[in-house]
């Protein structure tokens, strides 16, 4: 039987569930609006002052694929999994730094679809221990400095890009350490890798440290194209990004 879905109930339940997203989750709801077959959700994430937004499609009836893919027993169950769980999983796995972005009226909208420009590689954390460190060193990447900074307790982020083909080659790595006061970024890419790998690593790092509350990031050895993204060279030639003024 094809039954219509009450959008007002979906909206009410979405507000209720997102106001209480789960223990330990640093998510603060700003607004939820139902419009044109979508929930338009705006929020703050972790310690990042940016207002983020996502659009989630809503079902029109019980035969809508948006509804049937979850096989829910009620509207409450659909909202729980299609809205709350889905959004929290996306955010906890790095949505704010891996998604394509657009800005409108002070809101940074995050696209939930996969970015085709980065489909050829994944970005992963360098896990504590020797396994990832040795793998990076074997591939010719710097590991001593970030490892030392990690032991000092000043490492904010350490990640690497790995190809998604069968070779599984490491394409580049990036680390960010706490400075006084800016976060200091160091990155290293393999010879011949695409511009997109370098860009993705750096943007990934900048967005991630913004979520940790850092508004200024410096890159001591960065490519000139960083200036087109918002970095500015100081008198010493160091590239600086102040996201609080962007």
Secondary structure, 3 states (H helix, E strand, C coil): CCCECCHHHHHHHHHHHHCCCCCCCCEEEEEEEEECCEEEEEEEECCEEEEEEEEEECCCECCCHHHHCCCCCCHHHHHHHHHHHHHHHHHHCCHHHHCCEEEECCEEEECCCCCHHHCCEEEEECCCCHHHHHHHHHCCCCCHHHHHHHHHCCEEEEEEEEECCCCCCEEEEEEEEECCCCEEEEEEECCCCCHHHHHHHHHHHHHHHHHCCCCEEEECCCCHHHHHCCCEECCCCCEEEEHHHC
